[in-house]
Amino acid sequence: MMSVAHGRACSPGGHGLGLPRLPWGAVPAGVVLGVVVVASGLWLKDLGPGSPDRGLVDLVQQARSPALDVLTLVLRYGLSVPAAIGWLVLAGTVLWVRDRTPRRAVVFVSLLVPGWVVTAGLKVVVERPRRPRGVALFGQLQEVGPHSFPSAHAAIGAGIACAVVLVFCWPRGAVARVAGILLGLCFAVTAGWSRVYLGVHHPGDGLGSIRLTVTAELVRLPVLARLLQPPGHDKSEPRQ
């Protein structure tokens, strides 16, 4: 009977969503990490041409190949803001129809949108200039806005990876969690690397986006898990 009740609680229509119930101490930890992210962006901006991550762009571009050109262009368009909105609508609709309740769809969207909004705001706060258009591999491509830190594409990639891990992998147990985290991290890093490869961002911009995504989840998860998961239905650790 316990296993049946557990299955119902962890099912899409059950009470528990399997989100990790982080301690409240994660909130101030996330705030501190966020301050560090902003400070690092301002520091890189102040260093200007002497910033330690500028030279890495040329190093990354030395590995250019037709296959990598295609991959980076696919990620450029696939992780753009219009495409991200499309992914949100598609994922939310599929989850809603499959579960016959909007609950997981709302959670999936709520794990993504705030981080993207914060990223857009930090671009205005930090105002680190983009690399000159002439150094980009495809100079004819139009990038949105003059500011570089943090990378919106990397933030979208990291946000999607985080939402997939928390909504789909976390309720399935330790193996699925570890596999999801590793694959999600690889996807987020690849998204950030693709922007460096194209010559439109610095490595620090993508790294800042990944750290910013972690910051957002540390601040939101203690609240989100308790709002959506009633007491006594904590399924972050599956029972036998």
Secondary structure, DSSP 8 states (H G I E B T S, - for coil): -HHHHHHHHHSTTSS--------TTHHHHHHHHHHHHHHHHHHHHHHGGG-TTHHHHHHHHTT--HHHHHHHHHHHHHTSHHHHHHHHHHHHHHHHHHHTSSHHHHHHHHTTHHHHHHHHHHHHHH--B---GGGSSSTT---SSSB-SS-HHHHHHHHHHHHHIIIIIGGG-HHHHHHHHHHHHHHHHHHHHHHHHTTSS-HHHHHHHHHHHHHHHHHHHHHHHHHHS-TT---SS---
